[in-house]
Amino acid sequence: MKDFQKTIEIAEDRKGGAAALKSLLPRALSAKELAKIPDHRFLAMMTRGIFNAGFAWKVIDVKWPDFETVFLGFDPLRLAALSPEVWEGFGSDKRVVRNMQKILAVKENVFFMLEIAEEYGSFAKFIAQWPSDDLVGLLSFLKKRGSRLGGMTGQYFLRRMGKDSFLLSRDVTQALRNAGVDVPEIVSSKRDLKLVQETFNKWHQETGLSYSNLSRVLGYSAGINHEHVRLQSEMKRFAL
């Protein structure tokens, strides 16, 4: 495995220097900050990720204010009280994307979230207390207990909420391979995920960089070299 400093240098060169790269790095929230976020915002972000998957993100962006209205501000307790008939009615509501499977995933995640909140005080506190050196464990938990939260959906959900986490995008995975990490182009097996987690843990200890920053530097060291200004604009739009 190559020293991570080499990856940093490659990313700096591609993005116009150390200062330019630093301006593109995300700030992960502390556990205390995460724990203060209302649970309805976690449910909203879950839902947004679920509907983004397979749809043009611009479509969801335009409709999102109506999503907030239709789903009662994503208040878990209010949504849990709705009748099956109301949920079925969402499937024909033109204000949202009429995909009944995804709508039912929202319903399932309402009850998933309430179960966790009952045990930990809030869903936010549950996410906040989970250590980033076992992000793979958290992603596995979300996939098993939640609805449609596997793969990149779960990863983007955590990153957008501010959890210190990595993304296994195509560029990040390629950068891992470039750094000598023995993983395939698509990381999915328990063995590969374990190796990725161990690698991030090692680099985190060596560099002091957050998992989010390590992931971002890796991504910027590989793939298409998008211009600095464009990337800043996309970060602001998608809260990445």
Backbone as CSV, one residue per row, in Angstrom:
resi,resn,N_x,N_y,N_z,CA_x,CA_y,CA_z,C_x,C_y,C_z
1,MET,0.837,-1.199,0.000,0.000,0.000,0.000,0.873,1.249,0.000
2,LYS,0.565,2.169,-0.909,1.347,3.392,-1.002,1.031,4.343,0.146
3,ASP,1.982,5.203,0.457,1.779,6.250,1.455,0.678,7.187,0.959
4,PHE,-0.225,7.577,1.865,-1.356,8.414,1.441,-0.900,9.801,0.988
5,GLN,0.275,10.223,1.401,0.773,11.533,0.994,0.856,11.633,-0.521
6,LYS,1.166,10.536,-1.180,1.238,10.533,-2.634,-0.131,10.831,-3.235
7,THR,-1.162,10.270,-2.657,-2.525,10.520,-3.136,-2.897,11.986,-2.940
8,ILE,-2.504,12.544,-1.806,-2.765,13.958,-1.546,-2.088,14.829,-2.601
9,GLU,-0.849,14.507,-2.911,-0.099,15.293,-3.892,-0.744,15.222,-5.278
10,ILE,-1.234,14.057,-5.644,-1.904,13.905,-6.938,-3.177,14.759,-6.973
11,ALA,-3.951,14.708,-5.890,-5.195,15.487,-5.825,-4.907,16.983,-5.845
12,GLU,-3.881,17.416,-5.142,-3.501,18.838,-5.139,-3.123,19.301,-6.534
13,ASP,-2.377,18.472,-7.223,-1.934,18.823,-8.576,-3.132,18.933,-9.520
14,ARG,-4.103,18.064,-9.360,-5.276,18.060,-10.244,-6.237,19.199,-9.934
15,LYS,-6.255,19.667,-8.698,-7.233,20.683,-8.304,-6.639,22.080,-8.164
16,GLY,-5.370,22.245,-8.491,-4.794,23.587,-8.497,-4.043,23.974,-7.253
17,GLY,-3.606,23.005,-6.482,-2.789,23.309,-5.316,-3.439,22.921,-4.002
18,ALA,-2.656,23.018,-2.933,-3.118,22.603,-1.607,-4.314,23.410,-1.128
19,ALA,-4.288,24.736,-1.346,-5.381,25.587,-0.878,-6.679,25.272,-1.615
20,ALA,-6.568,25.063,-2.930,-7.753,24.755,-3.726,-8.361,23.426,-3.288
21,LEU,-7.510,22.431,-3.058,-8.017,21.133,-2.608,-8.685,21.260,-1.248
22,LYS,-8.047,21.975,-0.339,-8.600,22.132,1.010,-9.989,22.764,0.971
23,SER,-10.218,23.706,0.046,-11.512,24.383,-0.046,-12.619,23.446,-0.505
24,LEU,-12.242,22.305,-1.079,-13.222,21.342,-1.581,-13.520,20.223,-0.586
25,LEU,-12.824,20.226,0.538,-13.001,19.143,1.497,-14.190,19.410,2.417
26,PRO,-15.027,18.400,2.653,-16.211,18.577,3.498,-15.866,18.623,4.979
27,ARG,-16.733,19.247,5.764,-16.556,19.253,7.216,-17.550,18.288,7.838
28,ALA,-17.038,17.276,8.463,-17.914,16.338,9.158,-18.380,16.960,10.470
29,LEU,-19.596,16.648,10.859,-20.132,17.161,12.121,-19.625,16.330,13.296
30,SER,-19.534,16.959,14.426,-19.171,16.230,15.634,-20.372,15.405,16.087
31,ALA,-20.131,14.469,16.992,-21.219,13.647,17.519,-22.274,14.527,18.190
32,LYS,-21.821,15.555,18.891,-22.758,16.456,19.566,-23.627,17.206,18.545
33,GLU,-23.010,17.653,17.458,-23.764,18.366,16.421,-24.767,17.442,15.736
34,LEU,-24.339,16.223,15.429,-25.235,15.264,14.785,-26.441,14.949,15.663
35,ALA,-26.182,14.766,16.946,-27.242,14.373,17.876,-28.328,15.431,18.018
36,LYS,-28.023,16.672,17.659,-29.000,17.764,17.779,-29.908,17.890,16.561
37,ILE,-29.601,17.189,15.491,-30.415,17.292,14.282,-31.750,16.582,14.507
38,PRO,-32.875,17.218,14.196,-34.181,16.572,14.393,-34.312,15.320,13.523
39,ASP,-34.998,14.326,14.038,-35.134,13.080,13.297,-35.855,13.253,11.965
40,HIS,-36.726,14.249,11.873,-37.438,14.434,10.600,-36.490,14.806,9.466
41,ARG,-35.340,15.414,9.821,-34.363,15.728,8.765,-33.634,14.458,8.304
42,PHE,-33.417,13.526,9.200,-32.826,12.253,8.799,-33.787,11.492,7.885
43,LEU,-35.064,11.488,8.235,-36.042,10.792,7.401,-36.171,11.474,6.043
44,ALA,-36.120,12.789,6.037,-36.198,13.518,4.776,-35.020,13.163,3.874
45,MET,-33.823,13.105,4.450,-32.644,12.804,3.635,-32.651,11.362,3.159
46,MET,-33.125,10.452,4.003,-33.289,9.071,3.564,-34.186,9.022,2.332
47,THR,-35.306,9.710,2.442,-36.305,9.697,1.375,-35.764,10.318,0.101
48,ARG,-35.049,11.405,0.250,-34.489,12.071,-0.925,-33.515,11.142,-1.644
49,GLY,-32.687,10.443,-0.880,-31.745,9.512,-1.489,-32.437,8.365,-2.192
50,ILE,-33.494,7.862,-1.583,-34.249,6.752,-2.173,-34.877,7.169,-3.498
51,PHE,-35.441,8.364,-3.543,-36.074,8.825,-4.780,-35.055,9.295,-5.807
52,ASN,-33.880,9.743,-5.360,-32.835,10.117,-6.314,-32.350,8.905,-7.100
53,ALA,-32.331,7.743,-6.433,-31.830,6.532,-7.077,-32.726,6.148,-8.252
54,GLY,-32.175,6.179,-9.440,-32.931,5.790,-10.630,-33.704,6.914,-11.285
55,PHE,-33.691,8.108,-10.691,-34.387,9.267,-11.262,-33.386,10.396,-11.486
56,ALA,-33.724,11.299,-12.385,-32.901,12.494,-12.580,-32.997,13.336,-11.316
57,TRP,-31.840,13.685,-10.739,-31.846,14.439,-9.484,-32.557,15.775,-9.628
58,LYS,-32.495,16.371,-10.808,-33.149,17.668,-11.015,-34.662,17.558,-10.832
59,VAL,-35.215,16.421,-11.234,-36.668,16.209,-11.072,-37.031,16.216,-9.598
60,ILE,-36.238,15.520,-8.793,-36.506,15.462,-7.351,-36.284,16.832,-6.717
61,ASP,-35.268,17.570,-7.182,-34.999,18.913,-6.662,-36.221,19.806,-6.845
62,VAL,-36.803,19.764,-8.038,-37.953,20.623,-8.353,-39.163,20.241,-7.506
63,LYS,-39.379,18.967,-7.320,-40.545,18.495,-6.585,-40.363,18.494,-5.065
64,TRP,-39.126,18.718,-4.606,-38.870,18.491,-3.184,-39.747,19.314,-2.239
65,PRO,-40.015,20.593,-2.490,-40.908,21.318,-1.582,-42.267,20.631,-1.428
66,ASP,-42.775,20.029,-2.513,-44.041,19.302,-2.433,-43.883,17.991,-1.664
67,PHE,-42.729,17.351,-1.789,-42.467,16.159,-0.978,-42.585,16.506,0.501
68,GLU,-41.989,17.631,0.885,-42.033,18.054,2.285,-43.473,18.262,2.751
69,THR,-44.307,18.829,1.869,-45.710,19.080,2.218,-46.504,17.783,2.305
70,VAL,-46.395,16.957,1.291,-47.159,15.710,1.225,-46.809,14.787,2.384
71,PHE,-45.535,14.697,2.708,-45.097,13.798,3.780,-44.977,14.509,5.128
72,LEU,-45.762,15.555,5.306,-45.950,16.195,6.612,-44.641,16.615,7.275
73,GLY,-43.749,17.176,6.448,-42.459,17.606,6.985,-41.609,16.453,7.470
74,PHE,-41.978,15.235,7.077,-41.265,14.009,7.454,-41.225,13.786,8.960
75,ASP,-42.268,14.248,9.637,-42.389,14.011,11.075,-42.731,12.532,11.292
76,PRO,-41.832,11.735,11.878,-42.085,10.294,12.010,-43.362,9.955,12.772
77,LEU,-43.647,10.681,13.840,-44.833,10.369,14.637,-46.117,10.652,13.863
78,ARG,-46.174,11.754,13.142,-47.363,12.071,12.342,-47.552,11.074,11.208
79,LEU,-46.443,10.704,10.571,-46.537,9.745,9.471,-46.924,8.357,9.969
80,ALA,-46.463,7.987,11.153,-46.788,6.674,11.710,-48.278,6.538,12.010
81,ALA,-48.945,7.664,12.213,-50.362,7.647,12.553,-51.271,7.575,11.335
82,LEU,-50.703,7.677,10.144,-51.518,7.668,8.926,-52.059,6.271,8.639
83,SER,-53.238,6.225,8.065,-53.869,4.957,7.716,-53.257,4.368,6.451
84,PRO,-53.429,3.060,6.230,-52.944,2.438,4.988,-53.538,3.104,3.751
85,GLU,-54.788,3.576,3.873,-55.439,4.217,2.731,-54.740,5.518,2.349
86,VAL,-54.282,6.253,3.351,-53.567,7.508,3.066,-52.259,7.208,2.357
87,TRP,-51.552,6.201,2.830,-50.292,5.835,2.184,-50.525,5.402,0.730
88,GLU,-51.603,4.651,0.504,-51.922,4.236,-0.861,-52.241,5.450,-1.727
89,GLY,-52.858,6.455,-1.107,-53.204,7.662,-1.847,-51.985,8.436,-2.315
90,PHE,-50.871,8.324,-1.586,-49.642,9.004,-2.005,-49.185,8.503,-3.381
91,GLY,-49.564,7.252,-3.692,-49.144,6.667,-4.959,-49.789,7.299,-6.171
92,SER,-50.814,8.091,-5.966,-51.477,8.772,-7.087,-51.403,10.290,-6.944
93,ASP,-50.605,10.750,-5.993,-50.456,12.191,-5.765,-49.419,12.758,-6.733
94,LYS,-49.849,13.642,-7.611,-48.970,14.179,-8.653,-47.894,15.106,-8.099
95,ARG,-48.016,15.494,-6.848,-47.012,16.388,-6.272,-45.692,15.668,-5.994
96,VAL,-45.738,14.348,-5.910,-44.526,13.574,-5.675,-44.324,12.601,-6.829
97,VAL,-43.182,11.923,-6.826,-42.939,10.885,-7.829,-43.787,9.674,-7.452
98,ARG,-44.650,9.261,-8.358,-45.630,8.219,-8.034,-45.048,6.817,-8.248
99,ASN,-44.160,6.478,-7.361,-43.542,5.160,-7.362,-43.914,4.501,-6.038
100,MET,-44.874,3.582,-6.091,-45.434,3.042,-4.858,-44.412,2.267,-4.049
101,GLN,-43.483,1.597,-4.690,-42.471,0.851,-3.941,-41.612,1.785,-3.101
102,LYS,-41.254,2.926,-3.676,-40.430,3.875,-2.936,-41.252,4.578,-1.853
103,ILE,-42.508,4.834,-2.131,-43.374,5.438,-1.125,-43.527,4.498,0.077
104,LEU,-43.686,3.216,-0.194,-43.791,2.258,0.903,-42.469,2.130,1.654
105,ALA,-41.354,2.402,0.966,-40.059,2.404,1.655,-40.010,3.542,2.673
106,VAL,-40.624,4.673,2.335,-40.705,5.785,3.290,-41.459,5.330,4.538
107,LYS,-42.580,4.657,4.317,-43.386,4.162,5.436,-42.582,3.199,6.306
108,GLU,-41.878,2.265,5.676,-41.085,1.304,6.429,-39.980,1.993,7.222
109,ASN,-39.392,3.020,6.646,-38.318,3.736,7.344,-38.838,4.583,8.502
110,VAL,-40.096,4.992,8.430,-40.714,5.700,9.554,-40.670,4.809,10.795
111,PHE,-41.116,3.571,10.641,-41.189,2.668,11.791,-39.803,2.169,12.209
112,PHE,-38.914,2.013,11.243,-37.516,1.699,11.554,-36.913,2.797,12.412
113,MET,-37.131,4.020,12.034,-36.566,5.157,12.753,-37.150,5.267,14.161
114,LEU,-38.450,5.052,14.286,-39.096,5.158,15.595,-38.606,4.060,16.541
115,GLU,-38.350,2.866,16.019,-37.826,1.783,16.846,-36.447,2.142,17.403
116,ILE,-35.603,2.694,16.536,-34.258,3.083,16.967,-34.330,4.241,17.956
117,ALA,-35.210,5.213,17.670,-35.346,6.388,18.539,-35.817,5.990,19.934
118,GLU,-36.665,4.980,20.011,-37.156,4.540,21.317,-36.019,3.985,22.161
119,GLU,-35.068,3.330,21.518,-33.955,2.731,22.244,-32.866,3.741,22.602
120,TYR,-32.604,4.699,21.692,-31.469,5.603,21.869,-31.856,7.032,22.237
121,GLY,-33.146,7.313,22.281,-33.588,8.670,22.596,-33.949,9.452,21.350
122,SER,-33.245,9.187,20.261,-33.547,9.753,18.946,-32.733,8.989,17.920
123,PHE,-33.179,9.032,16.685,-32.410,8.393,15.628,-31.083,9.118,15.442
124,ALA,-31.118,10.424,15.619,-29.899,11.228,15.487,-28.834,10.780,16.476
125,LYS,-29.230,10.509,17.699,-28.268,10.069,18.713,-27.672,8.713,18.354
126,PHE,-28.476,7.865,17.746,-27.990,6.555,17.314,-26.896,6.713,16.257
127,ILE,-27.157,7.539,15.252,-26.172,7.774,14.198,-24.926,8.435,14.779
128,ALA,-25.127,9.373,15.691,-24.006,10.126,16.262,-23.056,9.232,17.053
129,GLN,-23.594,8.239,17.757,-22.742,7.429,18.633,-22.004,6.322,17.900
130,TRP,-22.386,6.045,16.652,-21.737,4.951,15.931,-20.348,5.394,15.471
131,PRO,-19.292,4.672,15.814,-17.927,5.094,15.471,-17.638,4.993,13.976
132,SER,-16.925,5.987,13.462,-16.583,5.998,12.040,-15.574,4.923,11.676
133,ASP,-14.868,4.391,12.666,-13.926,3.312,12.344,-14.649,1.983,12.127
134,ASP,-15.984,2.015,12.197,-16.802,0.857,11.831,-17.965,1.319,10.958
135,LEU,-17.659,2.182,9.995,-18.697,2.672,9.094,-19.335,1.519,8.328
136,VAL,-18.542,0.525,7.961,-19.060,-0.634,7.243,-20.159,-1.309,8.054
137,GLY,-19.980,-1.360,9.372,-21.005,-1.946,10.232,-22.289,-1.141,10.218
138,LEU,-22.169,0.182,10.220,-23.348,1.048,10.190,-24.078,0.910,8.862
139,LEU,-23.334,0.880,7.772,-23.960,0.732,6.454,-24.695,-0.605,6.349
140,SER,-24.101,-1.650,6.911,-24.744,-2.959,6.914,-26.029,-2.926,7.730
141,PHE,-25.988,-2.228,8.858,-27.167,-2.112,9.715,-28.291,-1.383,8.985
142,LEU,-27.962,-0.278,8.324,-28.975,0.485,7.588,-29.596,-0.348,6.472
143,LYS,-28.767,-1.126,5.813,-29.258,-1.963,4.716,-30.215,-3.038,5.224
144,LYS,-29.865,-3.661,6.365,-30.663,-4.752,6.904,-31.943,-4.272,7.582
145,ARG,-31.844,-3.218,8.353,-32.984,-2.773,9.148,-33.852,-1.728,8.439
146,GLY,-33.234,-0.927,7.588,-33.993,0.080,6.866,-34.505,-0.462,5.545
147,SER,-35.161,0.390,4.782,-35.704,0.000,3.481,-35.032,0.806,2.378
148,ARG,-34.424,0.117,1.429,-33.758,0.736,0.274,-32.612,1.664,0.697
149,LEU,-31.894,1.285,1.732,-30.784,2.106,2.219,-29.431,1.441,1.993
150,GLY,-29.387,0.452,1.114,-28.129,-0.204,0.809,-27.347,0.547,-0.259
151,GLY,-26.160,0.044,-0.566,-25.351,0.619,-1.634,-25.017,2.081,-1.417
152,MET,-24.992,2.816,-2.521,-24.621,4.222,-2.468,-25.676,5.067,-1.770
153,THR,-26.926,4.612,-1.747,-27.982,5.388,-1.087,-27.650,5.597,0.385
154,GLY,-27.276,4.540,1.071,-26.909,4.659,2.475,-25.674,5.504,2.676
155,GLN,-24.702,5.365,1.787,-23.467,6.139,1.904,-23.718,7.629,1.708
156,TYR,-24.486,7.973,0.679,-24.794,9.387,0.442,-25.644,9.960,1.575
157,PHE,-26.541,9.153,2.101,-27.386,9.591,3.220,-26.535,10.035,4.403
158,LEU,-25.581,9.211,4.796,-24.737,9.547,5.937,-23.875,10.769,5.650
159,ARG,-23.287,10.829,4.454,-22.428,11.963,4.122,-23.222,13.269,4.127
160,ARG,-24.401,13.257,3.551,-25.189,14.492,3.456,-25.700,14.953,4.811
161,MET,-25.843,14.024,5.745,-26.252,14.409,7.084,-25.083,14.909,7.914
162,GLY,-23.876,14.760,7.408,-22.714,15.264,8.116,-21.947,14.229,8.903
163,LYS,-22.346,12.959,8.807,-21.614,11.892,9.490,-20.242,11.741,8.853
164,ASP,-19.212,11.618,9.673,-17.869,11.417,9.143,-17.826,10.040,8.496
165,SER,-17.743,10.022,7.170,-17.899,8.761,6.444,-17.214,8.813,5.090
166,PHE,-17.009,7.656,4.515,-16.431,7.598,3.172,-17.492,7.158,2.164
167,LEU,-17.236,7.502,0.901,-18.083,7.075,-0.203,-17.279,6.148,-1.093
168,LEU,-17.862,5.039,-1.476,-17.174,4.120,-2.375,-17.657,4.328,-3.803
169,SER,-17.465,5.548,-4.273,-17.798,5.875,-5.653,-16.798,5.195,-6.584
170,ARG,-17.050,5.272,-7.868,-16.137,4.667,-8.843,-14.735,5.271,-8.730
171,ASP,-14.672,6.602,-8.599,-13.357,7.256,-8.513,-12.620,6.894,-7.231
172,VAL,-13.350,6.844,-6.122,-12.713,6.491,-4.851,-12.175,5.067,-4.912
173,THR,-12.980,4.167,-5.457,-12.544,2.783,-5.569,-11.319,2.660,-6.472
174,GLN,-11.308,3.403,-7.566,-10.148,3.375,-8.451,-8.915,3.920,-7.745
175,ALA,-9.105,4.980,-6.968,-7.979,5.555,-6.230,-7.443,4.578,-5.192
176,LEU,-8.332,3.832,-4.556,-7.881,2.804,-3.614,-7.011,1.778,-4.329
177,ARG,-7.450,1.379,-5.507,-6.682,0.414,-6.296,-5.337,1.005,-6.726
178,ASN,-5.372,2.297,-7.099,-4.132,2.975,-7.484,-3.139,3.015,-6.328
179,ALA,-3.670,3.074,-5.117,-2.823,3.141,-3.921,-2.362,1.770,-3.460
180,GLY,-2.732,0.744,-4.220,-2.262,-0.599,-3.903,-3.175,-1.410,-3.014
181,VAL,-4.409,-0.934,-2.785,-5.365,-1.683,-1.964,-5.994,-2.764,-2.846
182,ASP,-5.963,-3.982,-2.398,-6.389,-5.141,-3.188,-7.910,-5.320,-3.152
183,VAL,-8.612,-4.457,-3.896,-10.069,-4.553,-4.002,-10.461,-4.521,-5.476
184,PRO,-11.628,-5.084,-5.823,-12.098,-5.054,-7.209,-12.702,-3.692,-7.548
185,GLU,-13.121,-3.522,-8.791,-13.706,-2.249,-9.230,-15.006,-1.944,-8.503
186,ILE,-15.744,-2.975,-8.166,-16.970,-2.806,-7.370,-16.767,-3.507,-6.032
187,VAL,-16.790,-2.750,-4.967,-16.565,-3.293,-3.622,-17.901,-3.686,-3.007
188,SER,-18.076,-4.963,-2.725,-19.349,-5.405,-2.161,-19.214,-6.552,-1.164
189,SER,-18.196,-7.376,-1.299,-18.059,-8.529,-0.407,-17.635,-8.096,0.987
190,LYS,-17.905,-8.932,1.967,-17.517,-8.633,3.342,-16.003,-8.487,3.451
191,ARG,-15.279,-9.329,2.728,-13.820,-9.269,2.763,-13.319,-7.935,2.251
192,ASP,-13.871,-7.469,1.121,-13.418,-6.217,0.524,-13.815,-5.013,1.370
193,LEU,-15.026,-5.048,1.911,-15.478,-3.940,2.758,-14.632,-3.852,4.027
194,LYS,-14.295,-4.997,4.585,-13.443,-5.032,5.780,-12.072,-4.423,5.465
195,LEU,-11.532,-4.768,4.299,-10.231,-4.241,3.908,-10.288,-2.734,3.694
196,VAL,-11.360,-2.265,3.069,-11.524,-0.816,2.865,-11.582,-0.098,4.201
197,GLN,-12.367,-0.635,5.142,-12.465,0.000,6.456,-11.117,0.033,7.154
198,GLU,-10.399,-1.060,7.113,-9.075,-1.119,7.741,-8.118,-0.117,7.108
199,THR,-8.232,0.047,5.788,-7.364,0.986,5.084,-7.675,2.417,5.495
200,PHE,-8.957,2.768,5.542,-9.332,4.113,5.972,-8.922,4.356,7.414
201,ASN,-9.084,3.349,8.265,-8.676,3.502,9.661,-7.175,3.794,9.760
202,LYS,-6.387,3.086,8.969,-4.937,3.271,8.975,-4.581,4.682,8.509
203,TRP,-5.166,5.131,7.410,-4.859,6.458,6.883,-5.359,7.559,7.816
204,HIS,-6.473,7.322,8.468,-7.004,8.297,9.429,-6.025,8.485,10.582
205,GLN,-5.492,7.393,11.082,-4.531,7.458,12.186,-3.222,8.117,11.750
206,GLU,-2.802,7.837,10.533,-1.530,8.368,10.046,-1.594,9.853,9.708
207,THR,-2.700,10.305,9.131,-2.795,11.676,8.613,-3.575,12.627,9.502
208,GLY,-4.468,12.085,10.333,-5.330,12.942,11.139,-6.503,13.490,10.351
209,LEU,-6.597,13.133,9.066,-7.714,13.588,8.237,-8.979,12.814,8.592
210,SER,-10.118,13.466,8.481,-11.386,12.786,8.720,-11.626,11.750,7.625
211,TYR,-12.534,10.823,7.872,-12.872,9.817,6.871,-13.496,10.487,5.642
212,SER,-14.286,11.523,5.867,-14.890,12.261,4.757,-13.819,12.903,3.885
213,ASN,-12.802,13.482,4.513,-11.736,14.131,3.755,-10.845,13.121,3.033
214,LEU,-10.563,12.023,3.682,-9.798,10.972,3.022,-10.510,10.502,1.757
215,SER,-11.801,10.295,1.891,-12.602,9.847,0.761,-12.601,10.865,-0.367
216,ARG,-12.756,12.138,-0.007,-12.793,13.194,-1.017,-11.449,13.324,-1.736
217,VAL,-10.352,13.258,-0.988,-9.024,13.339,-1.605,-8.820,12.170,-2.566
218,LEU,-9.217,10.992,-2.160,-9.109,9.833,-3.047,-9.878,10.066,-4.343
219,GLY,-11.113,10.545,-4.213,-11.936,10.778,-5.392,-11.334,11.793,-6.341
220,TYR,-10.707,12.827,-5.779,-10.119,13.874,-6.610,-8.789,13.457,-7.231
221,SER,-8.245,12.340,-6.786,-6.976,11.879,-7.344,-7.170,10.945,-8.534
222,ALA,-8.425,10.629,-8.868,-8.701,9.682,-9.949,-9.887,10.158,-10.779
223,GLY,-10.118,9.504,-11.893,-11.275,9.812,-12.734,-11.131,11.116,-13.501
224,ILE,-12.256,11.615,-13.998,-12.271,12.864,-14.754,-11.914,14.024,-13.838
225,ASN,-11.039,14.892,-14.307,-10.588,16.013,-13.477,-11.489,17.224,-13.709
226,HIS,-12.599,17.293,-12.990,-13.544,18.402,-13.124,-12.945,19.683,-12.554
227,GLU,-13.332,20.795,-13.130,-12.777,22.075,-12.715,-13.206,22.444,-11.295
228,HIS,-12.355,23.166,-10.626,-12.522,23.546,-9.226,-13.839,24.299,-8.995
229,VAL,-14.163,25.272,-9.839,-15.366,26.101,-9.665,-16.622,25.250,-9.774
230,ARG,-16.650,24.348,-10.732,-17.810,23.481,-10.913,-18.023,22.607,-9.690
231,LEU,-16.959,22.067,-9.155,-17.058,21.195,-7.994,-17.598,21.944,-6.781
232,GLN,-17.145,23.179,-6.576,-17.649,23.972,-5.456,-19.146,24.207,-5.589
233,SER,-19.614,24.444,-6.823,-21.032,24.660,-7.067,-21.843,23.407,-6.759
234,GLU,-21.341,22.244,-7.180,-22.043,20.991,-6.935,-22.078,20.650,-5.454
235,MET,-21.004,20.958,-4.748,-20.966,20.705,-3.311,-22.043,21.511,-2.596
236,LYS,-22.211,22.745,-2.987,-23.201,23.618,-2.357,-24.610,23.112,-2.641
237,ARG,-24.831,22.639,-3.853,-26.161,22.182,-4.242,-26.568,20.905,-3.525
238,PHE,-25.655,19.940,-3.448,-25.988,18.649,-2.913,-25.541,18.422,-1.475
239,ALA,-24.988,19.449,-0.857,-24.561,19.368,0.545,-23.580,18.228,0.757
240,LEU,-22.619,18.107,-0.146,-21.604,17.061,-0.030,-20.304,17.624,0.516
